[in-house]
Amino acid sequence: MYQTEIILFVLLTFVTVSINAQDVCVKRNPCSCMFSNGTGIDLTPTNTTTVYTTATYQKKKNGLQYRMETFYFHPCTDFKITPDDSEPKDNVTNYCLDPVALCDHTYTLEKNAITNTFTMTGNIYANIGYSNKTIFSNDGRSIIYNNAASNTTVLLICSQVDDRLYIHSLDDPHEMVLAFYSRDACLKQIEQPGRSVGSTLLIVFFSLVIFYLVLGVCTKKFLMGATGIEVIPNLAFWTDLPNLVREGWAFAINGFKLPTRTGPTSSPDPNSYDSI
C-alpha cells in the first residue's frame, strides 16, 4: 500500500547521507589532488630541477656521538640525488642512486673520549619515498610516502614565502614528518566545478516527489472526486509517518523487541512472533 512512499523516504535518506559525506581531495597525480567543487592542491609549479633540503644536528651519548641528518625532497617526480662536493665521501652507502622523491642522508661520528678523536661510523643515503607511492590526505594538506614498513609524511603548508622544506617531527623513525612551505600548497581552483553527485541526487529526488504529487492529486481529484486536503495521495500514511518513525526508533532502542505488555495475556501472546 505504501510502497511508493517508502521508496521516496529511503531515497531522501540516501540523498541526505550523500550530501553530508565528507568531501575528499582525490589524487589526480603525484603532484595534485582535487575536491568535487574543482578546488584542490597542485604542486606542479614546484616540479623543477630544484631539490629542497633540510637538516638537523644531534648530539647523543653524552656528547660522544654526533649525528647529522639531511632530507632531500623533490615534489611530483623522482630525481637522482647527487651529493655535493662538500659532503664526506668515505664509506658511503647510497640507496638513493635510483631516482627518488625523498632521500634521508645520515652522517654519524663517534668520539673517542681518551684520544679526543672522531671516527665516522655511518654515512648512509636511505630511500624513503617514490613519487608513484604517494597518498594525499583527505583534506589535501599532506602527502604520505609509503616505503616498506615506514611512512614519511610531508605537510603542505600554504605560505607566500619562497619554497622551503623543514623538519616537523622525527620522534618516530617509522613515521617521520616534514613540512613543505609553498604558495603552491595553497588551495586553488584547478577545474571549473561541475554538478556534484549530491546536487544530481537532489534533482532526481525532488523530480520524483513532484511527479508523485501531481500524479496522485490528479488521480484522486479527477478519478476519485476527492476535494480539499483529501486530494493528497496516501494522506493517512503521511499523517501517521511521525508516529511510525517514533515507534521504529523505540523498537530499535529496545533491541528490536516488542515492549513488554502488562495486563492479562491473550492467546497467542501479543509479544510473540506469531502476533506480529
Protein Blocks (a to p, Z undefined) as FASTA:
>chain_A
ZZmmmmmmmmmmmmmmmmmpccddddfbfkbccdfkopacdfklmmcfbdcdddddddee
hhpaccdddddddehiacdddddfkbcfehiacfklbccfbdcddddddddfklopacdf
bdcdddfbdfklccddfkopaccddehjbccdddddddfbdcddddfblkbmklccdddd
dfklpccdfbdcdddfklmmmmmmmmmmmmmmmmmmmmmmmmnopahjllpghklmmmmm
mmmmmmmmmmmmnoopacddedjdddddfkbmklZZ
